Amino acid sequence: MKNFLKYREIWLLAGIVLLIGLISTRFPSFADPANLRQVFNDTSILMILALGQMVVILTRSIDLSMASNLCFTGMVVAMLNAAHPAIPIPALIVIALLVGLALGAINGFLVWRLNIPSIVVTLGTLTIYRGATFVVSGGAWVNADQMSPDFINFQRAAFLGLPALSWIALLVIALFFLVMTRTALGRSIHAVGVNPTASVYAGIDVGRTKFIVFCISGMIGGLAGYLWISRYVIASVEVANGYELNIIAACVIGGISIAGGIGSVGGAVLGALFLGIISNALPVINISPFWQMAISGSAIILAVVLNARGERRQGRIILRKAEAA
Amino acid sequence: MTDTPAPRHIPDRLDKPLSSAIFSWEALLVVIAVLIFAVNSFASPYFLDPWSLSDLTFNFTEKGLIALAMALLIISGEIDLSVAAIVALASTMMGMAVQAGAGTPVLVVIGIAVGLGCGAFNGLLVTRLGLPSIVVTIGTMSLFRGIAFIILGDQAYKGYPASFAFFGQGYVWWVFSFELALFLLAALIYWFVLHRTSFGRKVFAVGNNPVACQFSGVRVGRIKFILFCLTGLMSGIAAVLITSRLGSTRPSIAQGYELEAITMVVLGGVSILGGAGSILGVVLAAFIMGLVTFGLGLLNVPGIVMSIFIGLLLIIVIALPIVWRRLREGRFA
């Protein structure tokens, strides 16, 4: 039992249950299975994005360009759909994955081959990708009436009581879980974050691993691009502006250490779910949505404070004060 | 920040030959600035007008003021993503004071005090609890701007007193704006503090090796706390300027400033991993960003496309020395 309580995910899950309980006291039908399904569906895109960001953060890097990648890829597939409605949706999803992969590979290449810190690279590509969206679209929007019904309805199609969007999220969660816990790649991603020097001696190519995680986060950004546009049925340059920080916030709340090496698929999913519940619940319990930023900000700070206690380096302590610095 | 730190040494002016000054980062920035200036003056006949050159400075002075303090913070190995949110909160508080009938001096004090308070809050969280600054300030970024949103909603505060307009719109001498004068003065102060005082020396040392500093008797936590306060203070000053220039407060004020200020700092040659950088570089980078946005503006290039150029400039300038070295050593990937 004591070991069980050591898992951060358990605490996070308890926090989420408590949150739902508190909301239900004000608005009983919030805890209805139908509503919770809705909340899960609403949070699906954030969960997918948080998983992509998680693998990057695990390797001690950061991807600030994810929301811009989402915006660019979303615009590309929306314009393709508007111009050629005959292209089937699975083909568009493949295109979205490839466009996202290309953008992620640019980030990864600069980090890998030129050794530029990822925060600088993705700070640059953050503005470049969003600017490129403007260049591609000429500043025009793609509206709902320009998109084909298939494009919009694909992710809304219900299957076994859940919309396709939720199924895609579950599929991505399962894939990440398999890769992170059952493959050599997942192991190297953790190892690179925990100790890059030791990883080199263990035969792991640190640079290549970072390249791969940026490719993954790029593909995730691309996938989320299609999902976002077809969900909110408008493609513009402003899509997901500033959302990169929500993604990182979900990871942080989920207990993923920004210093690398610590974090799990369950944590990222629960962190995103936590933010999703807050944003879904505020209007329901008659709190102005303007409170949302302040509440999620406080949640992030609280999460960091709690995480930091578990993350203290378990090393040789020569001078306690120096350790604290 | 989150990447593996490479071994560095504290730069020493004495052991540098003259050639390193000529081929320094700052020299590269001067060349880039001159190039962009030349391109701009050929591209538009209106560019070389003194008044349009003066307008140019409004593109970077407010962000540049924040970038000066941010440079010190990044050199010390920390980062502050909440600066734009601090601007929004300070501006909102000034707006509330105006509604209550406060005069110009009170407004300035409130703006600066709120900035300083927010910076101190960041500093306390980072130094007292030993938390990573990048996450703390992502949190306080949402928190500070969230408070601005709670107070303002979708409203805007207007009705600032006429005398308040001087800070953002006034000129101290002919075409030289108060904002530019303040930026240059602040740059001088920051240059002196960073490059000519023992405090500045310690900032570099903390960025290079905080543990060794602690053992050498440098109070690492206190230095970082002071730097967070300074960044908050500069954000408060920027809030006074931008509120005065716009004459109104909206909760979305200064959106995206944090990334532009960090871009200036990194473009200015400050290592994002801490431990290296100069104020001259940051000032030059601020001018370059002002030149780029203004020149493109004269050519009717939309703001979002300008950001492509800023992003490319950032990556290319950072990559240039690395590619150059690899080519010289003949082992480019």
Interface residues (C-beta under 8 A of the other chain):
Chain A: I57 R60 S61 I62 L64 L110 R113 L114 N115 I116 P117 S118 I119 V120 V121 L123 G124 T125 L126 T127 I128 R130 G131 A132 T133 F134 V135 G139 P196 T197 V237 G242 L245 I248 A249 V252 I258 A259 G260 S288 F290 W291 Q292 M293 A294 I295 S296 G297 S298 I300 I301 V304 V305 A308 L319 K321 A322 A324 A325
Chain B: M1 T2 D3 T4 L81 L125 L129 G130 L131 P132 I134 V135 V136 I138 G139 T140 M141 S142 L143 F144 R145 G146 I147 F149 I150 L152 G153 P210 V211 C213 Q214 F215 V220 G221 P251 Q255 G256 L259 I262 T263 V266 I272 L273 P302 I304 V305 M306 S307 I308 I310 G311 L312 L314 I315 I318 A319 I322 V323 A333
